[in-house]
Amino acid sequence: MKKKWLFTILFVCLFLLTNLSFISSVEFNSTQIDNAYTCLNSEIIEKGCQDLSMQEKVFSFLATGKCKLELLDEKANSGCFSNSGCNVQNTAMAMWALNEKSVSVEDSKNWLITQKGAPTNMEWLLQIDTADASTCSIIYEINSNPVTTNVDFNEDKTIGNLQTNNCLRVSQGGYWLDIDSNCYGSDFEISCDQDFTSSLIFKNSGDSAGTLHVLSGANGASADGKTIESVNSDCFEVSGVCNYEASLWSVLALESIGEDISSYMPYLIVMAEDETNDRFLPEAFLYFITQNNEYQYSLLNKQIFNKYWQEISTNNKFYDTALALYPFRYDDIVEKQNTINWLLEEGVQDEDGCWDNKNIKSNAFLLYSVWPRATTGSVDPEPVSTCETAGYSCEGRESCWNGGGRIIDSYTCSGAGYFCCEVGLSESCSEKQGEICDSNQRCVNGVEDATANDLLYSGEVCCVWGSCEDIDDDNGENTGANTCESSNSGVCRYSCETGEEETAYYSCSSSQVCCQEISDPKGTNIWVWILIILIILIVLGIIYKDKLRELMFRMKSGKKDSTGPNGPRRGPPRMVHQLRGPLPRRPMPPRQIPSSAKRGKGELDDVLGKLREMGK
């Protein structure tokens, strides 16, 4: 009893120590973050906002709310930013930060858009796809004059013939039409004598083996119908040349205020493949803007030692880490937690709470990306999220729309480019004017929708504007057929009778269910118990094999009575088996054979006489 209480007390103490350790760890981490904010605020105050660089003001304003007036003093009358002349990247970063704090940036946006240009290192291809051989006509304009050219497609989708023209030529491989750069911006009106689809493909012109990217939104038309394709590709220029880093920040700023950025995306996507642009960590921008999992995977795989990001050795690893984690401000992922653990390690974070030798830019960006807080201008602002408090979620604009949500303007999120998103309640399949198809059916002449709120089983889809048909298996037999009765596995009924149970392993051709007889559990249980008993007996036999061997020996030899002077003796005591050599066999005492009664001599003579007669 004492041992039982001792173990109970030890278990309770261990449980309390574990929880106290966890609580202490959380409180310690919170103290370290508070110290980081305090240290950053102290550095800003000590140096003075007026003496900070343009980007230091941007990130100080984002993280703490300080330096707003000094940041606005950097703006020129045209709306651009920088005290040393208009700068595209600085203007974009200022727009991004000011919009986060609900400061109007309309004039800056107007100036920024005037800095866009056309990329010269991109190649555009026109793709026309038909099921059979066909002839298509393409109409476009040159110097306001309409031009019509015809192109023939073979059954294998290669181009058989193309009329001579100034804008289009057969690309290498013969599947697409290469668009001349002088014709970018022109509308191409396409019509074919077969049903067809058209789309645009883009790639880096300097890389012959580069990846081909298909512009989202392919257009389709029936025979003799029309589609229109147009090449619209923009970048942001510095000194008359496309600048990739400036373009990344400019597109991020425009996206954060809700501007259409579709014309800039091809340039950002293609040039992300250029190794010279790796130092800008383009995956962080592209994942935040597009929510494409490919960019997320690439970005997270760049984490070094499960601790931080640093694209090239000359980059600041604290700044790169802040940029890499910016798209995950509201996410809880393993890579982010690994970074947090590293940042709070002794020797990484200084005793005063700062990192990176009190670098204001990297410290402010880290706190803004990893531990964002609402900026009230106080030394240690409190974390607030009015959107999440109201029960909504903070998402990127594209992510919200793609998930079927809508933007709630009356609530704000702590983070530039994040919007308060309300995901609407999904409709039932019937409300969508659809029909529910189960896993053994397919949607024919309709659109499969998996968002209906009355899809209860795995594999079900809502077939909108179409009908559900049973899927044919490899043998041409209908998988929706009566597998219940055809396999003699049961009987199809509308409801199972007494002594039967419904099974989902077999199907019936109608709305009936497959019913099987309920097996008698008693017989099964008896055999289970017999098996258990046999196993136990076998185990006991193995353990006590020596005793069983001796018992069997005694049973075979039987009991032997010996009478001595002291009367009957007990059997010999049980021998203790030891590892000894063979013992010499003890000679058995001579047995006294009881003498039989002697026969008379006459009787003996008679017997001998009979034997002699038999021998004759």
C-alpha positions in Angstrom: 0.0 0.0 0.0 2.8 2.4 0.8 4.5 1.7 -2.5 1.2 2.4 -4.3 0.9 5.8 -2.6 4.6 6.5 -3.3 4.1 5.9 -7.1 1.0 8.1 -7.1 2.8 11.0 -5.5 5.7 10.7 -7.8 3.4 10.7 -10.9 1.6 13.8 -9.7 4.8 15.6 -9.0 6.2 14.7 -12.4 2.9 15.9 -14.1 3.1 19.2 -12.2 6.7 19.8 -13.0 6.1 19.1 -16.7 3.2 21.7 -16.8 5.1 24.2 -14.8 8.1 23.8 -17.2 5.8 24.4 -20.2 4.2 27.4 -18.6 7.5 28.8 -17.7 8.7 28.3 -21.2 5.7 30.2 -22.7 6.2 33.0 -20.2 9.9 33.1 -20.9 9.3 33.3 -24.7 6.7 36.1 -24.2 9.3 38.0 -22.1 11.9 37.6 -24.9 9.4 39.0 -27.5 8.5 41.9 -25.2 12.2 42.6 -24.8 12.7 42.6 -28.6 10.0 45.2 -29.1 11.4 47.3 -26.2 14.9 47.1 -27.7 13.7 48.1 -31.2 11.7 51.0 -29.8 14.7 52.2 -27.8 17.0 52.0 -30.9 14.5 54.0 -33.0 14.2 56.7 -30.3 18.0 56.8 -29.7 18.8 57.3 -33.4 15.8 59.4 -34.2 13.4 58.8 -37.1 14.7 61.8 -39.0 18.2 60.1 -39.3 16.9 56.7 -40.4 17.2 55.4 -44.0 14.1 55.2 -46.2 13.7 51.5 -45.7 14.4 51.7 -41.9 11.5 54.2 -41.7 9.3 51.8 -43.6 9.9 48.8 -41.4 9.9 50.8 -38.2 6.5 52.2 -39.1 5.2 48.7 -39.9 6.4 47.1 -36.7 5.9 49.9 -34.1 3.9 52.7 -35.7 6.8 55.1 -35.3 8.3 57.4 -38.0 5.1 58.0 -39.9 5.6 61.7 -40.3 9.2 61.2 -41.3 8.2 58.6 -43.8 5.7 60.9 -45.4 8.3 63.7 -45.5 10.1 61.5 -48.0 7.3 61.8 -50.5 7.6 64.2 -53.4 4.8 66.2 -55.0 4.5 63.6 -57.7 3.8 60.9 -55.2 7.1 59.1 -55.4 9.4 58.4 -52.4 13.0 58.9 -51.5 15.0 61.8 -50.3 17.6 61.4 -53.0 15.2 61.3 -55.9 12.2 59.2 -57.0 12.9 55.5 -56.5 10.6 52.7 -57.8 11.3 50.2 -55.1 11.2 52.7 -52.2 7.9 54.1 -53.5 6.5 50.6 -53.6 7.7 49.7 -50.1 6.3 53.0 -48.7 2.9 52.3 -50.4 2.9 48.8 -48.9 3.5 50.1 -45.4 1.2 53.2 -45.5 -1.7 51.2 -46.9 -1.3 48.8 -44.0 -2.0 51.7 -41.7 -4.9 52.9 -43.8 -3.0 55.9 -45.2 -4.1 56.9 -48.7 -1.5 56.1 -51.4 -3.5 57.1 -54.5 -0.9 59.6 -55.8 1.9 57.1 -55.2 0.0 54.4 -57.1 -0.5 56.7 -60.1 3.2 57.6 -60.2 4.2 53.9 -59.9 2.1 52.8 -62.8 3.8 55.3 -65.0 7.1 53.5 -64.4 6.0 50.2 -66.1 7.6 49.0 -69.3 7.6 45.9 -71.6 10.0 43.0 -70.9 12.4 42.3 -73.8 13.6 38.9 -72.6 10.3 37.0 -72.9 9.0 34.9 -75.8 5.2 34.4 -76.4 3.6 31.5 -78.3 0.0 31.1 -79.5 -1.5 27.6 -79.0 -4.5 26.4 -80.9 -5.8 23.0 -80.0 -8.4 21.0 -82.0 -9.4 17.3 -81.8 -9.0 16.6 -85.5 -7.2 18.2 -88.5 -8.5 21.7 -89.1 -8.0 25.0 -90.7 -8.0 28.2 -88.7 -7.9 31.9 -89.6 -6.2 34.5 -87.5 -7.0 38.2 -87.8 -4.8 41.0 -86.3 -3.8 44.5 -87.1 -0.5 46.0 -88.3 -0.4 49.8 -88.3 -4.2 49.9 -88.0 -4.6 47.7 -91.1 -6.3 44.3 -90.6 -4.4 41.3 -91.7 -5.8 37.7 -92.1 -3.6 34.6 -92.2 -4.6 31.0 -92.4 -3.0 28.0 -90.7 -3.6 24.3 -91.2 -3.3 21.8 -88.3 -2.6 18.1 -88.9 -4.3 15.3 -86.8 -1.2 15.0 -84.7 -1.6 18.7 -83.8 1.5 19.8 -85.7 1.2 22.8 -88.0 1.0 21.7 -91.7 0.9 25.1 -93.4 1.1 28.7 -92.4 0.6 31.6 -94.8 3.4 34.1 -94.9 2.8 37.1 -92.5 4.7 39.6 -90.3 3.5 38.6 -86.8 3.4 34.8 -86.7 5.8 32.0 -87.5 6.0 28.3 -86.8 7.9 27.6 -83.5 10.5 25.0 -83.0 8.8 21.7 -82.8 5.9 22.7 -85.0 3.1 22.8 -82.4 2.8 26.5 -81.7 2.9 29.9 -83.4 5.7 32.2 -82.3 4.5 35.8 -81.9 6.9 38.5 -83.0 7.8 41.0 -80.3 6.6 43.9 -82.5 3.1 42.5 -82.4 2.8 42.4 -78.6 -0.3 44.2 -77.5 -2.2 43.3 -80.7 -5.4 41.4 -80.5 -5.5 38.0 -82.3 -9.0 36.9 -83.4 -9.0 33.2 -84.0 -11.7 31.1 -85.8 -11.5 27.4 -86.8 -13.7 24.9 -88.8 -13.6 22.5 -85.8 -14.3 23.0 -82.1 -11.1 24.5 -80.6 -9.4 26.1 -77.7 -6.8 28.8 -77.7 -4.3 30.0 -75.1 -1.0 31.8 -74.7 2.3 30.3 -73.7 5.3 32.2 -72.4 9.0 31.5 -71.6 12.3 33.1 -71.1 13.6 33.9 -74.6 17.2 33.5 -73.4 16.7 29.9 -72.4 16.0 27.5 -75.3 15.3 24.7 -72.8 13.4 26.9 -70.4 10.0 26.0 -68.8 6.9 26.7 -70.8 4.2 28.5 -68.8 0.6 28.5 -69.9 -1.3 31.8 -69.2 -4.3 31.0 -67.1 -7.7 31.2 -68.7 -7.8 29.2 -71.9 -10.6 30.3 -74.3 -12.8 27.8 -76.2 -15.3 28.1 -79.0 -17.3 25.8 -81.3 -16.7 25.4 -85.0 -16.7 28.8 -86.8 -16.8 30.5 -83.4 -14.2 33.1 -82.3 -11.7 33.6 -79.5 -9.4 36.6 -78.9 -5.9 36.4 -77.5 -3.6 39.3 -76.6 -0.1 39.6 -75.3 0.0 42.0 -72.3 3.2 41.7 -70.4 4.6 44.4 -68.1 7.4 45.0 -65.7 8.7 48.0 -63.7 11.7 49.8 -65.1 14.6 51.5 -63.5 16.6 53.7 -65.9 14.6 52.4 -68.8 15.3 48.7 -68.1 13.1 46.1 -66.3 14.3 45.7 -62.7 13.2 42.5 -61.1 13.5 43.4 -57.4 11.7 46.7 -58.0 9.0 44.8 -59.9 8.5 42.3 -57.0 7.9 45.0 -54.5 5.8 47.1 -56.9 3.5 44.1 -57.6 3.2 43.3 -53.9 2.2 46.9 -53.2 -0.4 47.0 -56.0 -1.8 43.7 -55.0 -2.2 44.9 -51.4 -4.4 47.8 -52.5 -6.5 45.6 -54.8 -5.1 46.6 -58.2 -5.1 44.3 -61.2 -1.6 42.7 -61.4 -2.3 40.0 -64.1 -0.1 41.7 -66.7 2.9 41.7 -64.4 2.8 38.1 -63.3 4.3 36.5 -66.5 7.5 38.6 -66.1 7.8 37.7 -62.3 7.2 34.0 -63.0 9.7 33.7 -65.8 12.5 35.7 -64.3 12.2 33.8 -61.0 13.9 31.0 -62.9 17.0 33.2 -63.5 19.6 32.3 -60.9 20.8 35.9 -60.7 17.4 36.8 -59.1 17.7 34.1 -56.3 19.1 36.7 -54.0 15.7 38.5 -53.9 13.9 35.4 -52.7 11.1 35.6 -55.3 9.3 32.6 -54.0 8.2 34.6 -50.9 6.5 37.2 -53.1 5.1 34.7 -55.6 3.6 32.5 -52.9 2.0 35.4 -51.1 0.5 36.7 -54.3 -0.6 33.4 -56.0 -0.9 31.0 -53.1 0.6 28.4 -55.4 1.9 25.4 -53.5 4.8 25.0 -55.8 6.3 28.3 -54.6 5.5 27.4 -51.0 7.4 24.1 -51.3 10.4 25.8 -52.9 10.5 28.5 -50.3 10.3 26.3 -47.3 13.0 24.0 -48.8 15.4 26.9 -48.8 15.5 27.0 -45.0 19.1 26.4 -43.8 19.8 24.0 -40.9 16.1 24.2 -40.0 16.8 27.7 -38.6 17.0 30.6 -41.1 17.1 31.7 -44.7 20.0 33.3 -46.5 20.0 33.2 -50.3 23.6 34.2 -50.8 26.4 34.7 -48.3 26.3 38.5 -48.7 22.6 38.7 -47.8 21.5 39.5 -44.2 20.1 36.2 -42.9 17.8 38.0 -40.4 16.3 40.1 -43.2 15.9 37.1 -45.6 14.3 35.1 -42.8 11.8 37.9 -42.1 11.0 38.0 -45.9 10.6 34.2 -46.1 8.2 34.1 -43.2 6.1 37.1 -44.2 3.6 34.9 -46.2 3.1 32.8 -43.1 2.3 35.5 -40.6 -1.0 33.8 -39.7 0.1 30.3 -40.3 1.5 27.8 -37.8 4.0 25.6 -39.7 7.0 23.5 -38.6 9.5 25.7 -40.4 8.3 28.8 -38.7 8.4 27.2 -35.3 12.0 26.0 -36.0 13.0 29.6 -36.8 11.3 30.9 -33.7 13.2 28.4 -31.6 16.5 29.5 -33.2 15.7 33.2 -32.8 15.1 32.8 -29.1 18.2 30.8 -28.5 20.9 32.3 -26.2 23.6 33.7 -28.3 21.3 34.4 -31.2 19.1 37.0 -29.4 21.1 39.5 -27.5 20.5 40.0 -23.8 18.8 43.4 -24.5 16.3 41.6 -26.8 17.6 42.6 -30.2 19.1 40.6 -33.0 21.7 41.3 -35.7 23.6 43.9 -33.6 20.5 46.1 -33.2 20.0 46.5 -37.0 16.7 48.4 -37.1 15.6 47.2 -40.5 16.1 43.5 -39.9 14.7 43.6 -36.3 11.6 45.5 -37.3 10.9 43.2 -40.3 11.4 40.1 -38.1 8.9 41.3 -35.5 6.4 42.4 -38.1 6.6 39.0 -39.9 6.9 36.6 -37.0 5.2 38.4 -34.0 3.0 41.1 -35.5 1.3 43.5 -33.2 -1.2 46.3 -33.7 0.8 49.6 -33.7 -0.6 52.1 -31.2 2.6 54.1 -30.9 3.3 52.8 -27.4 6.6 51.3 -26.4 5.2 47.8 -26.2 2.1 47.6 -28.4 -0.4 44.8 -27.6 -1.3 42.2 -30.2 -4.7 42.9 -31.7 -6.6 41.3 -34.7 -10.0 42.8 -35.1 -10.8 40.5 -38.0 -10.0 37.3 -36.2 -11.7 38.6 -33.0 -14.8 38.9 -35.1 -14.7 35.3 -36.2 -13.2 35.8 -39.7 -9.8 35.0 -41.0 -7.0 37.1 -42.5 -6.1 35.9 -46.0 -4.5 37.2 -49.2 -7.0 38.6 -51.7 -6.5 35.8 -54.2 -6.6 33.1 -51.5 -9.9 34.4 -50.2 -11.5 34.6 -53.6 -10.2 31.2 -54.6 -11.8 29.7 -51.5 -15.2 31.1 -52.3 -15.0 33.9 -49.7 -15.6 37.6 -49.7 -13.6 40.5 -48.4 -15.0 42.3 -45.3 -13.9 45.9 -45.5 -15.3 46.8 -42.0 -12.5 44.7 -40.3 -8.8 45.0 -40.6 -5.9 42.6 -40.5 -2.4 43.3 -39.1 -0.4 42.9 -42.2 -0.1 44.6 -45.6 -1.7 42.6 -48.3 -3.9 40.7 -45.9 -7.7 41.2 -45.9 -10.5 40.1 -43.7 -12.1 37.1 -45.4 -15.5 35.6 -44.8 -16.1 32.2 -46.3 -19.7 32.0 -47.4 -21.9 29.1 -46.4 -22.0 26.5 -49.2 -25.2 25.6 -50.9 -26.7 22.1 -51.1 -26.4 20.2 -54.4 -30.1 20.8 -55.2 -29.7 24.5 -54.6 -26.8 24.4 -57.1 -29.3 22.8 -59.5 -27.2 19.6 -59.4 -27.4 15.9 -58.8 -25.3 14.0 -56.3 -23.1 11.3 -57.9 -21.6 8.6 -55.7 -18.2 7.1 -56.0 -19.4 4.5 -58.6 -20.8 7.2 -60.9 -19.4 10.0 -63.0 -20.8 13.4 -64.0 -21.8 13.5 -67.7 -22.2 16.8 -69.6 -21.9 18.8 -66.4 -19.5 20.3 -63.9 -18.3 18.4 -60.8 -18.6 20.5 -57.6 -17.3 19.2 -54.3 -18.3 22.2 -52.2 -22.0 21.3 -51.7 -22.9 21.0 -48.0 -24.9 17.8 -48.4 -22.1 15.6 -49.7 -21.9 13.0 -46.9 -19.8 10.1 -48.2 -16.3 9.9 -49.6 -16.2 10.1 -53.4 -19.5 11.9 -53.8 -19.6 15.0 -56.1 -22.4 17.3 -57.1 -23.0 17.2 -60.8 -24.2 20.6 -61.9 -26.1 21.0 -65.2 -25.4 17.3 -66.0 -26.4 13.8 -65.0 -24.9 10.9 -63.1 -24.0 7.7 -64.9 -22.5 4.5 -63.7 -18.8 4.0 -64.4 -17.9 1.1 -66.6 -15.1 -1.2 -65.3 -12.3 -2.6 -67.4 -14.4 -5.6 -68.5 -17.2 -3.4 -69.7 -19.5 -4.5 -66.9 -21.3 -2.0 -64.9 -19.8 -1.5 -61.4 -23.2 -0.3 -60.2 -24.7 -3.7 -61.0 -26.1 -6.2 -58.5 -22.8 -7.5 -57.1 -24.7 -8.6 -53.9 -26.7 -11.4 -55.5 -24.4 -12.1 -58.5 -21.6 -13.1 -56.1 -24.0 -15.0 -53.8 -23.0 -12.7 -51.0 -26.5 -11.7 -49.9 -30.0 -10.7 -50.9 -31.1 -7.3 -52.2 -34.0 -5.8 -50.1 -35.4 -2.4 -49.4 -34.8 -3.2 -45.7 -33.2 -6.2 -44.0 -35.3 -8.7 -42.2 -34.9 -10.2 -38.8 -31.7 -12.2 -38.6 -30.1 -10.2 -41.4 -27.8 -7.2 -41.4 -27.0 -4.6 -44.1 -23.5 -4.6 -45.6 -21.8 -1.8 -47.7 -19.3 -4.2 -49.3 -21.7 -5.2 -52.0 -24.2 -3.2 -54.1 -27.6 -3.6 -55.6 -28.6 -2.3 -58.9 -31.5 -0.2 -57.5 -32.0 1.7 -54.3 -32.1 -1.6 -52.4 -29.5 -2.6 -49.9 -27.5 -5.8 -49.6 -28.6 -8.0 -46.7 -26.6 -10.9 -45.3 -27.4 -13.4 -42.6 -26.1 -12.6 -39.2 -23.6 -15.2 -38.3 -24.1 -17.0 -34.9 -21.5 -15.4 -32.6 -21.8 -18.2 -30.0 -20.1 -20.9 -32.1 -17.4 -18.5 -33.0 -16.9 -17.5 -29.4 -16.6 -21.2 -28.3 -13.8 -21.8 -30.8 -12.1 -18.6 -29.7 -12.1 -19.8 -26.1 -10.9 -23.3 -27.1 -8.0 -21.7 -29.0 -7.1 -19.5 -26.1 -7.1 -22.4 -23.7 -4.9 -24.5 -26.0 -2.4 -21.6 -26.2 -2.3 -21.3 -22.5 -1.8 -25.1 -22.1 1.1 -25.0 -24.6 2.8 -22.2 -22.8 2.4 -24.0 -19.4 3.8 -27.1 -21.0 6.9 -25.3 -22.2 7.5 -23.7 -18.8 7.0 -27.0 -16.8 8.4 -29.4 -19.4 10.8 -31.0 -16.9 8.1 -31.7 -14.3 5.8 -33.2 -17.0 8.6 -35.5 -18.2 9.1 -36.9 -14.7 5.4 -37.3 -14.2 5.1 -39.3 -17.4 8.0 -41.5 -16.5 6.4 -42.3 -13.2 3.1 -43.1 -14.8 4.8 -45.6 -17.2 6.9 -47.4 -14.6 4.1 -47.7 -12.1 4.3 -47.9 -8.3 6.7 -50.5 -6.7 6.1 -51.8 -3.2 9.1 -52.8 -1.1 8.9 -54.2 2.4 11.6 -53.8 4.9 12.0 -54.4 8.5 10.4 -51.1 9.3 7.3 -51.7 7.3 6.1 -50.1 4.0 8.3 -47.2 2.7 7.3 -44.1 0.9 8.3 -43.5 -2.7 11.8 -42.1 -3.3 12.1 -38.3 -2.8 11.9 -36.1 -5.9 15.3 -35.7 -7.4 16.7 -32.3 -8.1 18.0 -32.2 -11.7 21.5 -30.9 -12.0 23.9 -30.6 -14.8 26.1 -33.7 -14.0 27.8 -36.4 -15.9 26.0 -39.8 -16.4 25.6 -41.7 -13.2 26.7 -45.4 -13.0 23.8 -47.7 -13.4 22.9 -49.3 -10.0 22.5 -53.1 -10.2 19.0 -54.2 -9.4 18.6 -56.6 -6.5 17.8 -60.1 -7.5 14.2 -60.8 -7.6 12.9 -63.9 -5.8 10.7 -65.8 -8.3 8.0 -67.6 -6.4 8.3 -71.3 -6.6 5.4 -73.1 -8.3 3.8 -76.2 -6.7 5.7 -79.4 -7.5 4.0 -82.0 -9.7 3.8 -85.7 -8.8 6.1 -88.2 -10.6 3.2 -90.1 -12.1 1.9 -87.1 -13.7 5.3 -86.3 -15.2 5.6 -89.8 -16.7 2.2 -89.5 -18.3 3.2 -86.2 -20.0 6.4 -87.6 -21.3 4.7 -90.6 -22.7 2.2 -88.5 -24.7 5.1 -86.4 -26.1 6.8 -89.6 -27.4 3.6 -90.8 -29.1 3.2 -87.4 -30.8 6.8 -87.5 -32.0 6.3 -90.9 -33.8 
